Amino acid sequence: MAQFNDIHWIVTDIEGTTTDVSFVYQVLFPYFIDHLATLEQAGSPEVEDGLIKARQWIQEETGEKDLTRHELIARIKAWALEDRKITPLKTLQGVLWKSGYASGMLKGHVYPDVPEALERWRKHNISLAVFSSGSVTAQQLLFRHSLYGDLSTYFTAYFDTNTGPKREMHTYLNIAESLSCAPSRVLFLSDIYEELEAADASGMCTIQLLRPGTVARWKHTAFNFTEILP
């Protein structure tokens, strides 16, 4: 694995990187589907704002207007089943997952090598951030309620699709600018080739995590966080 020098920030993906993909698909997504009906009733401002933005998304994508609330929820369910990377969907998923974590029904999965690495990197004065397609709220909940306790305090920045698509170079330039750091001083960790390609094009350092089931496709790889600097 390549050795990178003078890294100021490590930005990590979640699914397939810090966390088993099966947790997302076999635990989080089914929980959302099972509790989606609760959105039929008037909810919190965050829920209502998410539904408004979902309506706007549908109108822009298909031209449809005046969907009933029931029809809107059905469309959101379809998005979830298709795993669409749509910001209003991610927002609403975060809202429902919040109640699941609060009740103790959900515990955020992270691989056992992750907590030790986060502590080690922080001791070496490397700042840590997250970039995931899940909403910032969902990211924070997963780490706050992880199997290893509250890991959210290790991260000082969170980014989601509001920053930009994960497979486009300009998104990573936006992240580096937000971190007030040159891209070359940022190390991005992900399991997805297209994301690594986009981050690499921005000038970031990149490593592909080869968690179980991931095929090596990138020039720099690691099987787990214990292999990654310093």
C-alpha positions as CSV (number, residue, x, y, z in Angstrom):
1,M,0.0,0.0,0.0
2,A,1.2,3.5,-0.8
3,Q,2.6,5.7,2.0
4,F,1.2,9.2,1.9
5,N,3.0,12.1,3.6
6,D,1.7,15.2,5.4
7,I,-1.9,14.2,5.5
8,H,-4.0,16.7,7.4
9,W,-7.4,15.2,7.0
10,I,-8.8,11.7,6.5
11,V,-12.3,11.6,4.9
12,T,-14.0,8.3,5.1
13,D,-17.0,6.7,3.4
14,I,-19.3,4.5,5.6
15,E,-21.0,1.7,3.6
16,G,-18.4,-0.9,2.7
17,T,-15.6,1.2,4.4
18,T,-16.3,1.7,8.1
19,T,-19.4,-0.4,8.1
20,D,-20.6,-3.7,6.6
21,V,-22.8,-3.2,3.6
22,S,-25.2,-5.8,5.0
23,F,-26.0,-3.5,8.0
24,V,-27.4,-1.0,5.6
25,Y,-29.3,-3.4,3.4
26,Q,-30.4,-5.9,6.0
27,V,-31.0,-3.6,9.0
28,L,-31.4,0.1,8.1
29,F,-33.3,-0.1,4.9
30,P,-35.9,-2.7,6.2
31,Y,-36.4,-0.6,9.3
32,F,-37.2,2.4,7.2
33,I,-39.7,0.5,5.0
34,D,-41.3,-1.1,8.1
35,H,-41.8,2.4,9.7
36,L,-42.6,4.4,6.6
37,A,-46.3,4.4,7.3
38,T,-45.7,6.7,10.3
39,L,-45.0,9.5,7.8
40,E,-48.7,9.3,6.8
41,Q,-49.5,11.5,9.7
42,A,-48.3,15.1,10.2
43,G,-44.8,15.0,11.6
44,S,-42.0,17.2,12.8
45,P,-40.8,20.2,10.8
46,E,-37.9,18.0,9.5
47,V,-40.4,15.4,8.2
48,E,-42.6,18.0,6.6
49,D,-39.6,19.7,5.0
50,G,-38.4,16.4,3.6
51,L,-41.8,15.7,2.1
52,I,-42.0,19.1,0.5
53,K,-38.6,18.6,-1.1
54,A,-39.7,15.1,-2.2
55,R,-42.7,16.7,-4.0
56,Q,-40.4,19.2,-5.6
57,W,-38.0,16.4,-6.8
58,I,-40.9,14.5,-8.3
59,Q,-42.2,17.5,-10.1
60,E,-38.8,18.3,-11.5
61,E,-38.2,14.7,-12.5
62,T,-41.6,13.7,-13.9
63,G,-43.7,16.9,-14.0
64,E,-46.3,15.3,-11.7
65,K,-48.1,17.6,-9.3
66,D,-50.7,17.3,-6.5
67,L,-49.8,13.9,-5.3
68,T,-51.8,12.9,-2.2
69,R,-49.7,12.3,0.9
70,H,-50.4,8.6,0.6
71,E,-49.2,8.6,-3.0
72,L,-46.1,10.6,-2.0
73,I,-45.2,8.1,0.7
74,A,-45.6,5.3,-1.9
75,R,-43.2,7.0,-4.2
76,I,-40.7,7.5,-1.4
77,K,-41.0,3.7,-0.6
78,A,-40.3,3.0,-4.3
79,W,-37.2,5.2,-4.1
80,A,-36.0,3.3,-1.0
81,L,-36.5,-0.1,-2.6
82,E,-34.6,1.1,-5.7
83,D,-31.8,2.6,-3.4
84,R,-32.1,5.9,-5.2
85,K,-29.5,8.5,-4.1
86,I,-32.0,11.2,-3.6
87,T,-31.4,13.8,-0.9
88,P,-35.1,14.1,0.3
89,L,-35.2,10.3,0.7
90,K,-31.9,10.3,2.6
91,T,-33.3,13.1,4.9
92,L,-36.4,11.1,5.7
93,Q,-34.5,7.9,6.3
94,G,-32.4,9.8,8.8
95,V,-35.5,11.0,10.6
96,L,-36.9,7.5,11.0
97,W,-33.6,5.9,11.9
98,K,-33.2,8.5,14.7
99,S,-36.2,7.1,16.5
100,G,-34.8,3.6,16.0
101,Y,-31.4,4.4,17.5
102,A,-33.1,6.3,20.4
103,S,-35.2,3.3,21.2
104,G,-32.3,1.0,21.1
105,M,-33.7,-1.0,18.2
106,L,-30.8,0.1,16.1
107,K,-27.1,-0.1,16.9
108,G,-24.6,1.2,14.3
109,H,-22.3,-1.4,12.9
110,V,-18.6,-0.6,12.5
111,Y,-15.8,-3.0,11.8
112,P,-13.6,-3.7,15.0
113,D,-10.5,-2.1,13.5
114,V,-12.3,1.3,13.1
115,P,-12.4,2.6,16.7
116,E,-8.7,1.9,17.3
117,A,-7.7,3.6,14.1
118,L,-9.8,6.7,14.8
119,E,-8.1,7.1,18.1
120,R,-4.6,6.5,16.6
121,W,-5.2,9.1,13.8
122,R,-6.5,11.7,16.3
123,K,-3.4,11.2,18.5
124,H,-1.3,12.0,15.4
125,N,-3.2,15.2,14.9
126,I,-5.1,14.1,11.8
127,S,-8.5,15.6,11.6
128,L,-11.4,13.2,10.6
129,A,-14.5,13.7,8.4
130,V,-17.2,11.6,6.9
131,F,-18.6,11.7,3.3
132,S,-21.5,9.3,2.7
133,S,-24.6,9.3,0.5
134,G,-26.6,8.9,3.7
135,S,-27.7,12.2,5.3
136,V,-25.4,13.9,7.8
137,T,-28.0,13.1,10.5
138,A,-27.9,9.4,9.6
139,Q,-24.1,9.5,9.6
140,Q,-24.0,11.0,13.1
141,L,-26.6,8.6,14.4
142,L,-24.7,5.5,13.2
143,F,-21.4,6.6,14.9
144,R,-23.1,8.0,18.0
145,H,-24.9,4.8,18.6
146,S,-22.3,2.4,17.4
147,L,-21.6,-1.1,18.8
148,Y,-18.4,0.4,20.3
149,G,-20.1,3.4,21.9
150,D,-20.1,7.0,20.8
151,L,-17.6,7.4,18.0
152,S,-19.1,10.6,16.6
153,T,-16.8,12.8,18.7
154,Y,-13.9,11.7,16.5
155,F,-15.3,13.5,13.5
156,T,-15.3,17.2,13.1
157,A,-17.0,17.4,9.7
158,Y,-19.7,15.5,7.9
159,F,-20.7,15.7,4.2
160,D,-23.6,14.2,2.3
161,T,-25.1,14.6,-1.2
162,N,-26.0,18.2,-0.4
163,T,-22.2,18.8,-1.0
164,G,-22.5,17.1,-4.4
165,P,-22.6,13.7,-6.1
166,K,-20.1,11.2,-4.8
167,R,-18.8,10.3,-8.3
168,E,-18.0,13.9,-9.5
169,M,-14.7,15.6,-9.1
170,H,-16.1,19.0,-8.1
171,T,-17.7,17.5,-5.0
172,Y,-14.3,16.6,-3.6
173,L,-13.0,20.1,-4.4
174,N,-15.9,21.4,-2.5
175,I,-15.0,19.2,0.5
176,A,-11.4,20.3,0.5
177,E,-12.4,23.9,0.3
178,S,-14.8,23.4,3.2
179,L,-12.0,21.8,5.2
180,S,-9.7,24.7,4.3
181,C,-7.2,22.2,3.1
182,A,-5.4,21.5,-0.1
183,P,-6.8,18.3,-1.8
184,S,-3.3,16.8,-1.7
185,R,-3.4,16.9,2.1
186,V,-6.7,14.9,2.2
187,L,-6.8,11.1,2.2
188,F,-10.2,9.7,1.0
189,L,-11.2,6.2,2.0
190,S,-13.9,4.3,0.1
191,D,-14.7,0.9,-1.4
192,I,-16.1,2.3,-4.6
193,Y,-13.9,2.7,-7.7
194,E,-15.9,5.6,-9.2
195,E,-15.7,7.6,-6.0
196,L,-12.0,7.1,-5.7
197,E,-11.5,8.1,-9.3
198,A,-13.4,11.3,-8.7
199,A,-11.5,12.1,-5.5
200,D,-8.2,11.3,-7.2
201,A,-9.0,13.7,-10.1
202,S,-9.5,16.4,-7.5
203,G,-6.0,15.9,-6.2
204,M,-6.9,13.9,-3.1
205,C,-4.9,10.9,-1.9
206,T,-7.1,7.8,-2.1
207,I,-7.3,4.2,-0.7
208,Q,-9.8,1.5,-1.6
209,L,-10.9,-0.6,1.4
210,L,-11.1,-4.2,0.5
211,R,-13.8,-5.3,3.0
212,P,-15.3,-8.8,2.5
213,G,-16.9,-9.0,-1.0
214,T,-15.0,-6.0,-2.4
215,V,-13.0,-6.5,-5.5
216,A,-9.6,-4.7,-5.8
217,R,-9.9,-2.2,-8.6
218,W,-7.8,0.8,-7.4
219,K,-4.1,1.5,-7.4
220,H,-3.9,1.8,-3.6
221,T,-5.7,-0.7,-1.4
222,A,-6.0,-1.8,2.3
223,F,-7.9,-4.6,3.9
224,N,-8.7,-2.6,7.0
225,F,-7.9,0.6,8.9
226,T,-5.0,-0.9,10.8
227,E,-3.0,-0.8,7.5
228,I,-3.6,2.9,7.0
229,L,-1.2,5.6,8.2
230,P,0.4,6.8,10.3
